[in-house]
Amino acid sequence: MERIAVIDFETTGISPSSSCRATEIAVVILEQGRIVERYQSLMNAGVRVPAFIEQLTGISNAMLRTAPSAEQVMNEVNEFVGITPLLAHNAAFDQKFWDFELGRIKRTRLQNFACSLLLARRLMPAAPNHKLGTLTTFAKLPHTGQAHRAMADAEMAANLTAHLAQELRQKHGLRKLSHELLVSLQKVPAAKINEHLKRHRGF
């Protein structure tokens, strides 16, 4: 499978705004089922971290005081990613923050996001739920560090994506996988996924 940039943000809330910003980003580059490159940084956007978010993520206001500015980090990570196709677990969340933070440095996203959460709902229906930690345990994948820290979550999402790609090859007979195919699969109703996959077998 082609190179994919797997992204994870930690933030001060659920929807980006002048008072709700990113506090950390990590990106891992997944190539042929392996992580080959990494980028991670805290980012200081000049907003306070609420106490419950600090408790959840372990990212404190003191840590952010010495972190590089959000603008510097987004310029760096935008260069790192380039036009590599994007993926995140619960991509609707990360896409909002990626677009918002890119917009603040006058950049626009050029590529689509695939979502490992939506893909897992279709390809791992037997999982107890589709949270990243649960899926990691269910598929017997390595836990890569503290949950709710960007690098650990990005690595787990990358490992899950590699696992889903293997499932598509071994269980569904797909020989050629692409980011475009993943984006199309996540839009197919779960009840019709097998019928949809039949059309791609042998390609």
PyMOL commands that set and color helices and strands:
alter all, ss='L'
color gray80, all
select helices_A, chain A and resi 51-57+61-65+70-81+91-104+116-123+132-138+150-170+179-185+190-198
alter helices_A, ss='H'
color red, helices_A
select strands_A, chain A and resi 4-11+22-31+34-42+86-88+113-115
alter strands_A, ss='S'
color yellow, strands_A
deselect
rebuild
show_as cartoon
